[in-house]
Amino acid sequence: MPEDNSRQNIKVREAISSMGFYDPPLENRNPEEYILMDFNEPPLPPPPEVVENIAELLKNRIHAYPIYGDFLEKLGEYVGVPNKSLLLTNGSDQGIDLILRCLLEKGDEVKMAQPGFPMFRQITGTLGCAIDGPQFSRDFRFPHQELKDSVNSKTRLIVVINPNNPTGTAVSLEQIEDLLKTFPYIPVLVDEAYYEFTGETCVSLLSSYPNLIIIRTFSKALGMPSLRLGYVIARPDFIKHLQKIRGPYDVNVVAVFAAREQLKNPEHWQRIVKHLLEESKPALEKYFDQHQVKYYSNKTNFMLVEPPDPVAACKYLKENKILVRPMGPPISHTFRMSLRMMPEMQRFMEVYSRFLDT
Ligand SMILES: Cc1ncc(COP(=O)(O)O)c(C=O)c1O
């Protein structure tokens, strides 16, 4: 179509017009066609009763704004904090958005070890701010001292993803405490999206460090990425400011209902976590060891794999109906794959063996 120059396009803010898209490869991700190892998703749905009860709930709720009842109290018991220290968000992506919008003025800087979860860069960009930080080392060690050294007078936020996506790097409680203590006037945001896999959290530091903010999600171990539920854990005075930005109904009633069920009956998702960590992961690592495939072990439900030709590996897997995630620079020598239940892991190993024979 010829360009219509007779009218001006809508003029958007410079920060937005000059930035690129965060465009994860979502098209054609049909779970009936492919084994999905590309988005760190849970391998199985919540128990069937949860899905049935959602259908029942919706009979009377679609036409009313959501009510959340005592869910924050239940979540507070799970996290170990008073409910005033919690804010529900529409996925932890929204938590990142709210926190950055609350803290950053145009021109401020965010420090985060690189590479990290791309939404941080995307949201920082929308605010006309910059995000950078030291690279993880070649063996994906956390660049603790380098991160501290990178902080300058424009730094308004430090982000620590623990464990980091995509490298799987764990950050110790001592390292987090050191950042909080060294920079008492800079908020430190710790993203614990994979907490249920590691069991390691810095919630205990909240009582000593008012500059600590934590985000978590129900999208990973808790099994419900499509429903979009995350939460922020912070001191009540900061939570109050975030409440001014988040809409009162941004979290839908189905997400809260399903989350309540998952917290009430954790055996199902805990069994899945145990299976992934105690069966799928050791089997995959043993297989890679036996076949001299380089990988980076960690405590999450995903790992980076370093084949001689990652592009060919991802292409072969896709042709054989397995999706993994090719990584961009500076780790384009790797691809990221999620752990699945054993039958699917076995299928991966069969296909990968055929790839190694090509
Ligand atoms: C480190 C990290 N933070 C946040 C998210 C976003 O999760 P949510 O589905 O809660 O928006 C992800 C998702 O992959 C992640 O890996």
The ligand as an SDF file (V2000), in Angstrom:
LIG
                    3D

 16 16  0  0  0  0  0  0  0  0999 V2000
   13.5790  -14.0140   35.7180 C   0  0  0  0  0  0  0  0  0  0  0  0
   12.1780  -13.8230   35.2730 C   0  0  0  0  0  0  0  0  0  0  0  0
   11.4520  -12.8250   35.7900 N   0  0  0  0  0  0  0  0  0  0  0  0
   10.1810  -12.6180   35.4250 C   0  0  0  0  0  0  0  0  0  0  0  0
    9.5720  -13.4270   34.4900 C   0  0  0  0  0  0  0  0  0  0  0  0
    8.1590  -13.0980   34.0750 C   0  0  0  0  0  0  0  0  0  0  0  0
    7.2480  -13.9880   34.5800 O   0  0  0  0  0  0  0  0  0  0  0  0
    5.6790  -13.6910   34.5810 P   0  0  0  0  0  0  0  0  0  0  0  0
    5.0670  -14.7730   33.7800 O   0  0  0  0  0  0  0  0  0  0  0  0
    5.2920  -13.7420   36.0320 O   0  0  0  0  0  0  0  0  0  0  0  0
    5.4400  -12.3320   34.0030 O   0  0  0  0  0  0  0  0  0  0  0  0
   10.2830  -14.4770   33.9130 C   0  0  0  0  0  0  0  0  0  0  0  0
    9.6550  -15.3260   32.8910 C   0  0  0  0  0  0  0  0  0  0  0  0
   10.2830  -16.0670   32.1740 O   0  0  0  0  0  0  0  0  0  0  0  0
   11.6250  -14.6910   34.3260 C   0  0  0  0  0  0  0  0  0  0  0  0
   12.3670  -15.6740   33.8070 O   0  0  0  0  0  0  0  0  0  0  0  0
  1  2  1  0
  2  3  1  0
  2 15  2  0
  3  4  2  0
  4  5  1  0
  5  6  1  0
  5 12  2  0
  6  7  1  0
  7  8  1  0
  8  9  2  0
  8 10  1  0
  8 11  1  0
 12 13  1  0
 12 15  1  0
 13 14  2  0
 15 16  1  0
M  END
$$$$
